[in-house]
Amino acid sequence: MGPEGSAAAMLNAFIQWQEERLARAEDRHRRIEPLAFGPEFLGLDARTHNSLASIEEYAQRQWADTTRFFAPAPDRDFQFDGHSLTFNTPIEEEFRENRTVHCQVYEASKPGQAVLIIPHWNSDGTEYDLYCKYLARLGMTTACVTLPYHGRRCPEGQASGSGMISANLGRTIRTCRQGVLEAATIVEWLAQRGHSHIGLVGVSLGTSLATVVAAHDPRISAMALVSLASDFGEVIWNCRPTRHIREALDGAMTCEQLNSALSLFSPIHYVSKLAANGTAVLGISGRQDQVFAPTLTHRLLNAFADAGVRHEHKSLACGHYTLGTFPFNVILGRAIQRFMQHEFDTGPASHSLPWPIGGRPGGKERSAA
């Protein structure tokens, strides 16, 4: 093996060591909970619909009109103090902490271009602060939402993020829908503030939510997906961070059945909508990603190509967790910035959006006291 081969082998070994170290740090917070179908979280009668078949049927019914299912509610009570945006979540929520949506906003010197970041699972959102400031300095107002059950939205006594993805299928569907609706509402707020070019950045779990939002809102002209996969259920079934959930599901269902139950959040089902909207997509992944398996990434990329989605893909010599470490975070950050600026500068202004129900999500905005 020559010097170049030795260097590559050393880099791969270091990446694998880093991936294992970072994964173990997250493993400490995993807790196995029993399987629950959770029909009550979907408005179903628990006495007659407490079964996997009922959850799958519920998901299939929503496919008849996903535009209605994912339409943000009108009249959000926006409060904005110049940096922090809050409003009431559109989902009926039993925990007080999770009833208020929190979003940090870094405004550029003038309106026109805006980016919303939808973070990864277990993020408290603060990891993106420096990047938000960087994009804002370059002329793009940048917002980063705190996901449901994450950070300050996590109920006391629960691990951050544990309420969003779990072995309770009904709660997982409801909470992921909550994340989509909240992100869609923030997009509407950005549009109301005069931004005619709007982009999304989804990271890991956020890629699924971002894809659903973009598929239903033609005003989103560009979307960057960091660690992307075709099928939401298959990621949960096979990846390391959710193996505690797989342990609860094993024996009660197959991977195909889980995919069916969670199909509303699988990006591969929305490629035709993205193509129709003309949304440009940048995918970034690590070649050693053992969380979002490369086979799932390429399945989605192939679907983009088949549907005519305008897209590009960058593959870095790292894994899932190390995408967020130096120097890979700098490389992907620059790639996203250049992609957004190119699409904003060359693409048309965002389309208007005729909301199908309840009018446009308006609501009053007021400064926080």
Sequence and secondary structure as in RCSB ss.txt:
>XXXX:A:sequence
MGPEGSAAAMLNAFIQWQEERLARAEDRHRRIEPLAFGPEFLGLDARTHNSLASIEEYAQRQWADTTRFFAPAPD
RDFQFDGHSLTFNTPIEEEFRENRTVHCQVYEASKPGQAVLIIPHWNSDGTEYDLYCKYLARLGMTTACVTLPYH
GRRCPEGQASGSGMISANLGRTIRTCRQGVLEAATIVEWLAQRGHSHIGLVGVSLGTSLATVVAAHDPRISAMAL
VSLASDFGEVIWNCRPTRHIREALDGAMTCEQLNSALSLFSPIHYVSKLAANGTAVLGISGRQDQVFAPTLTHRL
LNAFADAGVRHEHKSLACGHYTLGTFPFNVILGRAIQRFMQHEFDTGPASHSLPWPIGGRPGGKERSAA
>XXXX:A:secstr
  HHHHHHHHHHHHHHHHHHHHHHHHHTT      B  GGGGT  TTT  SHHHHHHHHHHHGGGHHHHT   S 
  EEE SSEEEEE SS  SSGGGGEEEEEEE  SSSSEEEEEE  TT  SGGGHHHHHHHHHTT EEEEE  TTS
GGGS TTS TTTTTSSSBHHHHHHHHHHHHHHHHHHHHHHHHTT SEEEEEEETHHHHHHHHHHHT TTEEEEEE
ES  S HHHHHHH GGGHHHHHHHBTTB HHHHHHHTGGG GGGGHHHHHHHT EEEEEEETT SSS HHHHHHH
HHHHHHHT  EEEEEESS SGGGGSTTHHHHHHHHHHHHHHHHHHHS        SSSSS    EE   
